[in-house]
Amino acid sequence: MAFEQELKTKSAYIEDLLKEYMPKEEGYQNTIFKAMNYSLSAGGKRLRPILTLEASKIVGGNEKDAIPFAMAIEMIHTYSLIHDDLPAMDNDDFRRGKPTNHKVFGDGMATLAGDALLNYAFEIMLRESIGKKNPDIRLKAIYEIARGAGIYGMIGGQVVDIESEDKAIEKEKLDFIHMNKTAAMIVGCMRAGAIIGYASEEDLQNITRYAKNIGLAFQIVDDILDIVGDTKILGKPVGSDLENHKSTYPALIGLDESRKVARNLIEEAKDSIKKLSGDTSFLEGLADYIISRDH
């Protein structure tokens, strides 16, 4: 319970920060700002920005330096959800208990809102890096986020995910989908935060292992919840993976074995993060939370 309260406190902090970074709804193009802010303010766990700040803090960095990167990663994540929900992708009507962006603003504006959030994320990171000391450090952080979101990360995973619908695929390919579609963004945001915090190479490697493991475990738990979860708790329909004929861990190896794999990944993640000298209690608690969550 103490961890969940701490998570809520950190999530509320991210919500307050996001409000400062959201574009003002004004001008001839105000509809795009409304569409962007609609999805940005829809809630969620805010794990990626929290992890960005935690990664910076745990290696002894100044958390404030990582804030623009944390805001950017949440905008990139939100853009990906808007596009995922579109009729051409997963065709979902609800996200976080609210009508999806295209249901409110239409397919065209929702597509543009996703594009706008992706672009605005890079505007923020670059704007907050110009004129700062050690620009190479900030460029490296931007690169990590860009790679995690791009063709060698999230988009690469999405491509293989789409191409694998209605097909029986091997575990190696499913691992590729999960590791890129979900884990790559978590790896990118944590590496970015750690780099901004001037992490040593050893600390960076341990943070990377932690991020990969919780990222993959997170997606496996998502696969499980899509079968056994509660729509009211999840805020989105369950069974969409089955409906869209997607390969998942439970479909490939069964529910019990999927839970076992996720638990092993979480234990490995905790072992990696304990090697750091900073206070690892929150990140260890987060790992346990991921395996036990119901939404």
N, C-alpha and C positions, 0 to 999 in steps of 0.2 A: 504493500500500500504506500509506503514511504517513497518507493521509486516512482510509482504512478503519479504521485503528487508532484514530485520533482519534474517529471516529464511534462505535466500540465503547466507548471510554472515556466519551463523553458519554451514550450509551445506558445504560451501567451506572450512571452517576450518576443518571439519571432513574429507573431501577429502584429504587435505594436511597431516593430521595425518595418514590416512590409507596408504598413499604412504610410510610412514616411517615404517609401520608394515608389509607391503606385503613382501612375500618371494622373494628372488632374483631368477631370471630365469636362473639357472645354474645347472651343474651336469647331470648325466645320467637320473635323474628323472625330468628334466626341463619341460617336457610336463605337468606334474601335476601342476607345479607352474604357467605355462602359463594359464592353464584352471582355476585355482583358481583366478588369477589376472584378467582374462577376465571378470568374473562375478562380482568381487569386484569393478572393475573400471567402471562398466556399468552405474553408476549414481544412481538415486533414491533420495528420500527425506531425507534419513539418520535420520529419526525421532528417532529411538531407541537409537543410540549413543548420539544424542542431548539431549534426555530425561534423559539419564544416567548422563550426565554432569550437566544438569539443576537441577536434584534432589539432587545432591551433593552440588551444589552451594546454592540452596535455603534454605538449613538447616545450612548454615554457614561453609560448608566443603571446603577443598582445591580441586578445580576442577582438578588439575594435577594428584592427587592421583586416580581419577576415570577414567583417560584416557585409561589405559589398558583394563578396563572392558567395556568401550564404544566401543573400537575396537573389542573386543571379541564378543560383542552382534551383531555387524554388520556382522561379519563373520558367526555367527550361523544363523542369518536371511538369509544371502546370500546362505548358504548351503541348507536351507529349500526351497528356491525358485528354486535352481537348481534341487532338487529332485522333487518338485511339477511339474515342467515342463516336466519331463521324460514321455516317451510313456506309461509306466505302471501306471502313476498317471494322470495328466491333459492333457498330450500330446500337449503342446503348442509349437508353432514354434518361437514366439517372446516374448521378455521380455525387457521392457524399450526401445522399438524401435529397439532392436538389435536381431539377431538370438539367440535363447536360446543355452545354453552351449552344450547340446547334439547334436544340429544341426551343431556345429562347431567342436567339439572334439569327437563326437560319444557317444553312450549310456554308454559304459563301463567307459570311462575316465570321463564323467560327473558325474557318480555315485561316482567314486573315488575322484573327485574334491570336491563334497559335503562332503564326509567322511573326507577329508583332512582339509577342513575349520572348521568343527566341532572340530576335534582333535586339530588343531592349535590354536583355540580360547582358549582352556583350557591350552595349553602350555604357551600362552601369560599371562593369568591370574595368573597361578602358578609361572611362571618365575619372574613376577613383584611383587610377594608377598613374595618370599623367602628372609629371612633376614630383612624384614621390621618390624617396631614397630607394636604392637597389631595385631599379625597374626590372632587371632580369628575374628577380624572385617573383614579381607579380605576373610577368609574362609566362613564366613556368606554370604558375597556378592557373592562369587562363587556358594555357595549353591542355592541362590535365582535365579541366572541365569540358573543353571543346572536344577532346578525344573521347571522353566518356560518353558524350552525347551524340557522337558522330558515326561515321560508317564503320569505324573499328570499335564501336561501343553500342549504344542503345539502338541506333538506326540499323546497324548491321544485324543485331538480334531480331529486330522487328521484321526485317526482310526475310530472314530464314523462317521466322514464325509464320508469316503469311504464306510462304511457299510450302510450308509443311502441313497446312490445313488439309483435312481429308486424306492424310497419308499416315501410315505407320512408320515412325522414325526410330532410329537407334538412340540409346541413352547418350552417346557422345554428342549427337546433334542437339538433343534436348538440353544437355549441359551448356552447349554453346549458346543456345537461345537464351536460357536463364542468365548465364554469366554476362552476356552482353546486353540483353534487353533490360535487365533489372540491376544486376550487381555492378556493371561498369559505371553507372552514374554515382553509385555509393562510393566506389573506389575513387572516382574522379573528384568528388567533393571532399573526401577525407584527405586525399593526397594534396589537394589544393590548400586546404586549411593547414595541414602540417608544413607544407612548403612556406606558406606565409609566416608560420611560426618558427622558421629557420630550423626545421627538424634535421637531425643527423641522418645519414643514410641508413643506419641500423634501425632507428626509430621509424623511418619512412617505410621500410620493408615490413616491420611488424604491424604497422597501421594498415598497410596494403593487404596483408594476409587477413587481418581482422575484417576489413571492409569486404573482401571477396567472400568470406565465409558467411557473414551476416546477410550479405546481399543475396547469395544463393539460397540460404535458409529462408529468407523473407519471401522469395518467390515460391519456394516449395510449400510454405505455409499458406500463401495465397491460393495455390492450386488445391490444397486440402480444403480451405474455407469455401472455395467455389462449389465444393460438393456437400460439405457438412455445415456450412455457415448459415446464419440467419440474415435474411435480406434487410430486416429492420435495423439490425446492429451494424451490418456492413455498409448500408446506405446505397447499395447497388444490387441488381438482381444476382442471385446465385444460379449456377448451372450454365452461365454464358459460355464457358470453355467447351462444355459438351455440345451446346447448341451450335457453336461455331466450328465443331469438329477439330479442336486443337489437341495436340499431344501434350500431356502433363505428366508429372511424376506419378500421381495416383493411378492414372490410366496405364502407365508403363510398368510400374513395380508394385502397385497396390498402396492402400492407405497406411497400413501398419509399417511397411518398409520405408515409405516416404517420411513418416514421423521419425523413424530411427535415423535416417540419413540427415534430416534437419537437426536433430538433437546432437549428432556427432559433429556437424559443422559448427554449431554454437559452442560446443566445448573446445574445439580447436581455436575458434575466434577468441574465447576468453583466455586461453593459454597464450596466445600471441600478444594480446594487449597487456597482460600482467608483466611482460618483460620491460615495459616502459617505466620510467622513474616517477612520473606524475601520478596524480590520484586517478585510478582507473575504475573506481566504484560505479560511476554512472554508466560507463561503457559496458562494464560487466552486467549491470542491471538491465541495460538495453538489450543485450544479447539474450538474456533470460526472458525478457518481455516479448521479444520477437517470436520465440518458440511457443509462448503461452497465450498469445493474443487471440481475440475472437473477432477482430475487425481490422 
